[in-house]
């Protein structure tokens, strides 16, 4: 058995309750991978559903629970695995460093709650 087969066939995610933060390319791919390996997946994004295009229908058809425009800790409830898309990390970091919202090129996004 190759190393790739060992990783692909491993039941690591089976039964996990995963949260995917950010649903663009890498977040969408992560959600699909987790679903394929038996995880219960919740996906969240600050953008509105219509801003994500075909991703919404694709993930919904796979059984991913989706939530949009979030800003609090509620989506973390009952999750035991969190995958953060690199885009979500970059947006949060830019907001933290510059204090400006929305970050360049991210129109339609809501500022996270400060506190």
Kinemage of the C-alpha trace (Angstrom):
@kinemage 1
@onewidth
@group {chain A} dominant
@subgroup {mainchain}
@vectorlist {calphas} color= white
{ca unk a 1} P 0.000 0.000 0.000
{ca unk a 2} L 1.369 3.416 -0.941
{ca unk a 3} L 1.555 6.387 1.436
{ca unk a 4} L -1.208 8.096 -0.553
{ca unk a 5} L -3.475 5.051 -0.201
{ca unk a 6} L -2.851 4.933 3.557
{ca unk a 7} L -3.871 8.589 3.918
{ca unk a 8} L -6.830 8.334 1.546
{ca unk a 9} L -8.210 5.162 3.126
{ca unk a 10} L -7.666 6.183 6.754
{ca unk a 11} L -10.886 6.684 8.733
{ca unk a 12} L -9.543 9.788 10.493
{ca unk a 13} L -12.528 11.986 9.723
{ca unk a 14} L -15.250 9.343 10.031
{ca unk a 15} L -17.816 10.641 12.515
{ca unk a 16} L -16.051 13.989 13.063
{ca unk a 17} L -18.180 17.108 13.499
{ca unk a 18} L -16.212 19.542 11.362
{ca unk a 19} L -16.476 23.290 10.892
{ca unk a 20} L -15.007 24.764 7.698
{ca unk a 21} L -14.371 28.516 7.974
{ca unk a 22} L -14.330 30.199 4.559
{ca unk a 23} L -16.042 28.566 1.582
{ca unk a 24} L -14.063 29.754 -1.417
{ca unk a 25} L -11.804 27.334 -3.310
{ca unk a 26} L -9.805 25.744 -0.507
{ca unk a 27} L -12.697 25.766 1.971
{ca unk a 28} L -15.005 24.141 -0.577
{ca unk a 29} L -12.378 21.476 -1.291
{ca unk a 30} L -11.883 20.817 2.422
{ca unk a 31} L -15.635 20.434 2.965
{ca unk a 32} L -15.886 17.958 0.084
{ca unk a 33} L -12.949 15.920 1.364
{ca unk a 34} L -14.403 15.771 4.869
{ca unk a 35} L -17.827 14.724 3.564
{ca unk a 36} L -16.228 12.034 1.376
{ca unk a 37} L -14.535 10.644 4.495
{ca unk a 38} L -17.652 10.501 6.637
{ca unk a 39} L -17.573 13.767 8.591
{ca unk a 40} L -20.590 15.849 9.492
{ca unk a 41} L -19.656 19.226 7.992
{ca unk a 42} L -20.810 22.741 8.789
{ca unk a 43} L -19.463 25.451 6.497
{ca unk a 44} L -19.483 29.154 7.295
{ca unk a 45} L -18.549 32.276 5.397
{ca unk a 46} L -18.914 36.002 6.084
{ca unk a 47} L -20.184 36.581 2.571
{ca unk a 48} L -23.771 36.188 1.452
{ca unk a 49} L -24.765 32.969 -0.316
{ca unk a 50} L -25.257 34.726 -3.660
{ca unk a 51} L -21.657 35.967 -3.545
{ca unk a 52} L -20.336 32.401 -3.507
{ca unk a 53} L -22.089 31.294 -6.688
{ca unk a 54} L -22.254 27.580 -7.511
{ca unk a 55} L -20.420 26.584 -4.324
{ca unk a 56} L -23.624 26.893 -2.296
{ca unk a 57} L -25.630 24.454 -4.402
{ca unk a 58} L -22.712 22.063 -4.711
{ca unk a 59} L -22.071 21.857 -0.966
{ca unk a 60} L -25.762 21.779 -0.073
{ca unk a 61} L -26.297 18.837 -2.423
{ca unk a 62} L -23.540 16.965 -0.575
{ca unk a 63} L -25.232 17.569 2.787
{ca unk a 64} L -23.012 20.354 4.131
{ca unk a 65} L -24.828 22.599 6.617
{ca unk a 66} L -24.165 26.188 5.508
{ca unk a 67} L -24.303 29.503 7.343
{ca unk a 68} L -23.549 32.973 5.998
{ca unk a 69} L -22.740 36.381 7.492
{ca unk a 70} L -21.602 34.967 10.843
{ca unk a 71} L -19.637 36.968 13.359
{ca unk a 72} L -19.868 35.170 16.685
{ca unk a 73} L -18.761 31.861 18.210
{ca unk a 74} L -22.083 30.054 17.663
{ca unk a 75} L -20.923 28.004 14.642
{ca unk a 76} L -18.283 26.348 16.872
{ca unk a 77} L -20.968 24.723 19.032
{ca unk a 78} L -20.653 20.920 19.060
{ca unk a 79} L -17.726 20.859 16.578
{ca unk a 80} L -14.630 18.770 17.285
{ca unk a 81} L -12.602 19.699 14.184
{ca unk a 82} L -12.060 23.156 12.655
{ca unk a 83} L -10.565 23.816 9.224
{ca unk a 84} L -9.784 27.460 8.497
{ca unk a 85} L -9.387 28.438 4.864
{ca unk a 86} L -6.263 30.480 4.212
{ca unk a 87} L -8.440 33.258 2.728
{ca unk a 88} L -10.402 33.585 5.970
{ca unk a 89} L -7.164 33.863 7.933
{ca unk a 90} L -5.822 36.562 5.618
{ca unk a 91} L -9.023 38.615 5.848
{ca unk a 92} L -9.085 38.459 9.641
{ca unk a 93} L -5.400 39.343 9.845
{ca unk a 94} L -5.805 42.325 7.541
{ca unk a 95} L -8.743 43.617 9.576
{ca unk a 96} L -6.793 43.159 12.819
{ca unk a 97} L -3.682 44.951 11.533
{ca unk a 98} L -5.315 47.799 9.602
{ca unk a 99} L -8.548 48.207 11.527
{ca unk a 100} L -10.324 48.860 8.237
{ca unk a 101} L -13.312 46.935 6.989
{ca unk a 102} L -14.007 45.576 4.481
{ca unk a 103} L -10.553 44.488 3.374
{ca unk a 104} L -9.703 45.446 -0.190
{ca unk a 105} L -11.657 43.387 -2.691
{ca unk a 106} L -13.997 41.869 -0.080
{ca unk a 107} L -17.121 43.954 -0.551
{ca unk a 108} L -20.380 42.779 0.962
{ca unk a 109} L -18.694 41.326 4.021
{ca unk a 110} L -19.724 42.337 7.494
{ca unk a 111} L -17.174 43.497 10.048
{ca unk a 112} L -16.592 41.039 12.868
{ca unk a 113} L -17.864 42.055 16.261
{ca unk a 114} L -15.256 43.836 18.327
{ca unk a 115} L -14.961 43.066 21.957
